[in-house]
Amino acid sequence: MNKLLRAALAMIFVSFILVSGLTPRANSQEVSKPVLRQASPEDAAKALKTLNSFYKPALNGRFPGSVNGLKIGVSTRKEVIGKIGQPDQPRRNAAGFDSYTANMGHPGYAIAYKLNKIREMRYFGTNVERQTNIGGITKKLLIHKWGVPSNSVTIRNGSLVQQKITYYRGKFKLAFIFNSSTNLDHINLLKR
């Protein structure tokens, strides 16, 4: 009986240590990883709607939403500022990007110019309820709905390794920049 009691107490003690986290972690990065919320069917439907909203406007060199009237190679910086306001972070040189921060449910953008006309637009999505926006767009969903991409390459952004999946849309290319198969960082639109 005494041996059985000791074995039970030892098992309880070991269980307590494992559950309480008093043992050293194998990987310190495990602690800092955020817990991602599982997307609901409604969130997935909204993410699909967001994905599909880029398909037709890209044929005309445009993004959907509040910047829809702006066109690659046509719209000027003055027109951009007139439509969506002064950038939160203005470009530092002629080749740089004007950055517009995502806030209050409005998506973030970065816009670069060549000869004072839009050369490239980047869409960063919203920060609030991200799973209903580009945060819910995965590589699997993109390829399942839009088919085989025109191009797919691995790129480096500092120490970050990303995959750029590009679809040609008329005279333009729409590139989806993924940090992982389930983490879409942003969407680029530029001339081919």
Secondary structure, 3 states (H helix, E strand, C coil): CHHHHHHHHHHHHHHHHHHHCCCCCCCCHHHHCCCCCCCCHHHHHHHHHHHHHCHHHHHCCCCCHHHCCCCCCCCEHHHHHHHHCCCCECCCCCCCEEEECCECCECEEEEEEECCEEEEEEEEECCCCHHHCHHHCCHHHHHHHHCCCCEEEEEEECCEEEEEEEEEECCEEEEEEEEECCEEEEEEEEEC
